[in-house]
Amino acid sequence: MMKFLGVMLLTGSLTLGLTACGGTEEEETKAPDVSEETTPQQEEAVEETATSESPSDIEEFTITATNWTFTSDKELTVKKGSKVKLTLVNEEGVHTIGNEELGFDLNANEPVEFTADTAGEFELICSTICGAMDDHEAMTITLKVTE
């Protein structure tokens, strides 16, 4: 009898345990009811995301400075309206580079970003006196902004 009661209790416990964890498979995997139509606000958010700038939308240039010479990893030419990122690396001497019209003065290893709003050729000059005046004044590189 004792054995019978033990089996009955065990069977009852298992049955109760299994039904407590129940639920149908359909209920567990059913997705919430979402309308397939989008609101104008949702469409606008998608458009903004698609047109927002990513890091790859920035024209990046590294300018290397040696005594009395600037060189760039590639030609400094961008289209008007482009985002530009300039990085200056001093390989020899201590130099900075700037342009008043574009509104920046770039220190070594401190990149500057700006939007090239105006078409034209902009002379970027060493803004730290780095030697004899003739040598220092000749230390330039040109940024071209095309239409």
C-alpha positions as semicolon CSV with decimal commas, in nm:
position;residue;x (nm);y (nm);z (nm)
1;M;0,000;0,000;0,000
2;M;0,279;0,234;0,088
3;K;0,438;0,165;-0,245
4;F;0,110;0,239;-0,421
5;L;0,073;0,576;-0,241
6;G;0,430;0,668;-0,333
7;V;0,367;0,593;-0,701
8;M;0,042;0,789;-0,695
9;L;0,205;1,091;-0,532
10;L;0,491;1,081;-0,781
11;T;0,250;1,053;-1,075
12;G;0,034;1,337;-0,941
13;S;0,336;1,560;-0,888
14;L;0,465;1,498;-1,240
15;T;0,123;1,565;-1,392
16;L;0,080;1,887;-1,197
17;G;0,433;2,000;-1,282
18;L;0,389;1,937;-1,653
19;T;0,058;2,118;-1,680
20;A;0,187;2,418;-1,483
21;C;0,463;2,470;-1,741
22;G;0,214;2,429;-2,021
23;G;0,084;2,653;-2,286
24;T;0,042;2,576;-2,646
25;E;0,325;2,600;-2,893
26;E;0,114;2,842;-3,098
27;E;0,085;3,083;-2,805
28;E;0,461;3,075;-2,741
29;T;0,563;3,155;-3,098
30;K;0,281;3,391;-3,191
31;A;0,414;3,733;-3,294
32;P;0,244;4,047;-3,165
33;D;-0,018;4,196;-3,394
34;V;0,157;4,476;-3,586
35;S;0,009;4,672;-3,871
36;E;0,201;4,656;-4,199
37;E;0,123;5,021;-4,276
38;T;0,377;5,284;-4,172
39;T;0,297;5,627;-4,039
40;P;0,440;5,942;-4,200
41;Q;0,662;5,984;-3,891
42;Q;0,806;5,634;-3,938
43;E;0,872;5,703;-4,308
44;E;1,047;6,031;-4,220
45;A;1,265;5,855;-3,962
46;V;1,367;5,595;-4,222
47;E;1,453;5,871;-4,472
48;E;1,660;6,058;-4,212
49;T;1,849;5,741;-4,127
50;A;1,917;5,669;-4,495
51;T;2,044;6,021;-4,563
52;S;2,231;6,077;-4,238
53;E;2,605;6,084;-4,264
54;S;2,817;5,794;-4,162
55;P;3,191;5,803;-4,100
56;S;3,247;5,691;-4,458
57;D;3,078;6,013;-4,582
58;I;3,372;6,217;-4,451
59;E;3,662;6,295;-4,683
60;E;3,969;6,217;-4,470
61;F;4,322;6,341;-4,539
62;T;4,648;6,301;-4,349
63;I;4,894;6,584;-4,398
64;T;5,255;6,510;-4,306
65;A;5,483;6,796;-4,203
66;T;5,860;6,795;-4,236
67;N;6,076;7,103;-4,216
68;W;5,934;7,351;-4,469
69;T;5,716;7,097;-4,656
70;F;5,362;6,962;-4,626
71;T;5,263;6,646;-4,812
72;S;4,933;6,460;-4,818
73;D;4,841;6,094;-4,849
74;K;4,620;6,195;-5,144
75;E;4,526;6,506;-5,342
76;L;4,336;6,756;-5,128
77;T;4,031;6,790;-5,353
78;V;3,669;6,767;-5,235
79;K;3,326;6,860;-5,368
80;K;3,146;7,162;-5,226
81;G;2,932;7,058;-4,929
82;S;3,159;6,768;-4,835
83;K;3,253;6,696;-4,477
84;V;3,631;6,709;-4,446
85;K;3,856;6,563;-4,178
86;L;4,221;6,671;-4,170
87;T;4,489;6,513;-3,954
88;L;4,837;6,663;-3,922
89;V;5,138;6,445;-3,845
90;N;5,468;6,612;-3,759
91;E;5,745;6,394;-3,898
92;E;6,016;6,656;-3,855
93;G;5,994;6,980;-3,655
94;V;5,691;7,131;-3,482
95;H;5,420;7,258;-3,714
96;T;5,053;7,351;-3,718
97;I;4,839;7,419;-4,022
98;G;4,547;7,651;-4,070
99;N;4,332;7,870;-4,285
100;E;4,142;8,172;-4,151
101;E;3,878;8,161;-4,426
102;L;3,794;7,797;-4,346
103;G;3,815;7,876;-3,976
104;F;4,060;7,622;-3,837
105;D;4,409;7,594;-3,691
106;L;4,515;7,230;-3,681
107;N;4,758;7,091;-3,423
108;A;4,946;6,768;-3,477
109;N;4,746;6,453;-3,397
110;E;4,431;6,654;-3,316
111;P;4,208;6,609;-3,624
112;V;3,975;6,886;-3,732
113;E;3,643;6,840;-3,916
114;F;3,451;7,099;-4,115
115;T;3,215;7,130;-4,409
116;A;3,364;7,270;-4,730
117;D;3,085;7,522;-4,801
118;T;3,263;7,743;-5,054
119;A;3,417;7,640;-5,385
120;G;3,771;7,757;-5,456
121;E;4,134;7,693;-5,376
122;F;4,239;7,744;-5,015
123;E;4,600;7,779;-4,913
124;L;4,667;7,597;-4,589
125;I;4,971;7,748;-4,421
126;C;5,201;7,655;-4,136
127;S;5,074;7,873;-3,853
128;T;5,372;7,811;-3,625
129;I;5,691;7,996;-3,712
130;C;5,919;7,703;-3,778
131;G;6,231;7,855;-3,927
132;A;6,361;8,136;-4,143
133;M;6,073;8,352;-4,264
134;D;6,124;8,267;-4,634
135;D;6,116;7,893;-4,559
136;H;5,823;7,925;-4,320
137;E;5,610;8,132;-4,561
138;A;5,666;7,877;-4,839
139;M;5,529;7,598;-4,619
140;T;5,181;7,560;-4,770
141;I;4,951;7,303;-4,923
142;T;4,631;7,371;-5,121
143;L;4,282;7,236;-5,057
144;K;4,061;7,248;-5,368
145;V;3,685;7,262;-5,328
146;T;3,503;7,197;-5,658
147;E;3,139;7,263;-5,754
